[in-house]
Structures are given as C-alpha cells and as structure tokens.
Amino acid sequence: MEEGILIKGYGGFYYVKVGEKIRECSLRGKFRRLKQNFLPGDRVSISLLDEGKGVIEQVLPRTSELRRPPVANVEQVGVTFALKNPDPDFLLLDRILIMVRHHHLLPLIFFNKVDLVEEGRSDQLVRIYQKAGYPVIKCSTKTGEGIDEIRLLLKDKISVFTGPSGAGKSSLLNAVQQGLSLKTGHVSSKIGRGKHTTRHVELLELDLGGLVADTPGFSVLDMPPMLREDLDSFFPEIRAHAGVCRFHSCLHHQEPDCAVKEAVSAGEIDPGRYQRYLLFLQEVIENERRY
C-alpha cells in the first residue's frame, strides 16, 4: 500500500502523486456502488499492480472541500481579478471572499493586469482590502510585478486559483511556474467577459514545492446558508466595529447608534464594501424566508 494525492481524474482513470511518481489508478468496485466521489486533492491509499499502475483502496478524511471548483484539502485560495479588461466586479469579489471564509480557507487577493491602470487606482484598491484584513498582491504577467510574491505564498501549500473568466488565472500560473503552458484566452470586446480556457480541475506541481489547481472560471455564486446576524463575521472590518453598537443584534442597517455606520461616515470602513454588505444582507434575509 502507498499513500498519495489525487492529481486529476480523466476518462475513468485517476492519477495519484506518490512521492516523485504519478500512478495511473482505477477504482475498486465498492466505490462505484457507494457512488463515492473523488476530487483532486484527495489523499488516498493505493495498492500496486503490474507496470506501476494501481487501485485506489481508501480515501482519507478531507480537511476541506470546495464545490465550485471541485477540489479537496485546499489550504488557501488565490482570488484573482483583473483591474481592467475586464473591469473588476467587486460584488462578485466580495461574494467569493464570503465563500472562501465560509469554507474556513485563507483568501489571497491577486489584482492582475496592474499594468493597465494608473498606480493610484490600484493602490487605492489594495488599501481597501488590506484594511479589511486580506493579503493583497498587485501583479502583472507582462511586467512581472508581484510574481515572486505569489510564488512565496504558494510554496509548500495546496492552493486553488479562482475568479471570473478573463482575469488571467492561467496566465499567472504560467508566469509562476515556467513550463506549464496552460491554455489562455482573451476577453471579448463585445460581451466584456473572458472565455473559459480551463475545462477540468487538475492539481499542478510547483518546482518550489506545493500544488496548485487551475480551475474553470465562473461568474455566478449563491450565498452560502447563514443567519442574518452572522453576515458581518464575513466582513472583518465591519466585525471589528460591531461589538460597540448599541444593540447586540445590530444588523448595521437601520438601527440607531450603530458603530459600523459611524465608522463608514468617518472613512474607517470603505463605503463600497458597506453597500455590498447591505445587498448581501437583503439576500440573506430573503433566503431565510424561503427556508
């Protein structure tokens, strides 16, 4: 028996990294009967057959699991957004950050294509999200800015890149790890979106240590289930002020003596982030009614 990490599944076969080798594996019939799903990142035990192939015997317990993209045992998520071409959708960005924190993973924000915007604009966005408590890196595959910083963050971790199509996730990975030659796409001038270039999830090995998943882009996410009182916990800068509101159950909307609204007025909380919090609050309340 050997233990390894499932790199990808394709055509009914599963490819497992064991040490420095990649084993092509099939499944035991019991897994098909149980309809067991296998995700890139799964830690599995395999028995060896002839010619170096194997059979998956056991799936070890997962420490985390994502559905979109489907990958297991991830430690951190590189949330990648272009600053231009296409223009960033901050409502989507904040929604993704909520999803990442909901799965108890570390979000890393990569603002890509920084060479296409004025430095003052990019610095302003970095300050907003750094002030909210997130690691943020400005990067560009054309100038090389931020690439070394991203490499250090990915070292010895299992990471996933995610974000909208056209943000440059595959291009960033090609810059981080030479030789990947991942397919990249262009942004349509007609619809203002990128074209999906990644069709399946696969974990890619980095020379510096660590694994990273190149994943299909997406543009729509549902809000994870939560109570309205829990939403501010997904906005660190709002949560930091919530404890001194007049009411313990304050939703930071229409309540009087709200420390969060005072912090917004004082410039301590970004007004755009606060407005998006209110939009999410309305969505959470509507979801509660449906439940």
C-alpha angles and dihedrals in degrees: 000000000000131000124220147145122270107239100182145334119226135162094355094307129104125213115213126191110221110177106308095339132086113217121202105222140186128203133257112244091244090069091055091050091050090045088230112184120221122206133190105264095038114138108226141177117227137187118220126242130187121300092027096290123131150196123234108239103171142012113216120222114282122237091201140000132198124196099195101059097020105228135128137219095017116163101192141011125221101212102202124197129167115230089214138008091058105025112232120265102215093187088060092044093054091044090054091049089054091051092049093049090045088061090048092243129138112254118214116191117215113189101199132194090035088158089071097062138055115272093237092058094049092046090052092055092046091053092050094055096036088053087052088058103259129131105242130189127186109214144174130186089204098055098024092235113158096004095113090048091053091050091056092050092051096047113122093350135110103236138174128206116215139163139106123322113271095030091113102249094146092044090053091050090049088054094046094049117029115216098035092107092191115184113258130196140205131241116253112239088206101055100019094231136107125247118246109254100169114073102178140016117262130168112231124204118233122213091225091054131274138071128258131189124224104207140184113271121241138193106195130056131173119230110256115245113273143137119262090244090059099056097086089060087071091057105063095191091052093045090053090064099034095085094070098049114122092244122050090216094048113151091194092238119091100351119116123242092024113171091201094058089047090052090051091052090048092052094247092117121043109250092219093055090048093051090051089049088057091050091051090046090057090049092050091050091050090050090051090056091052091050 
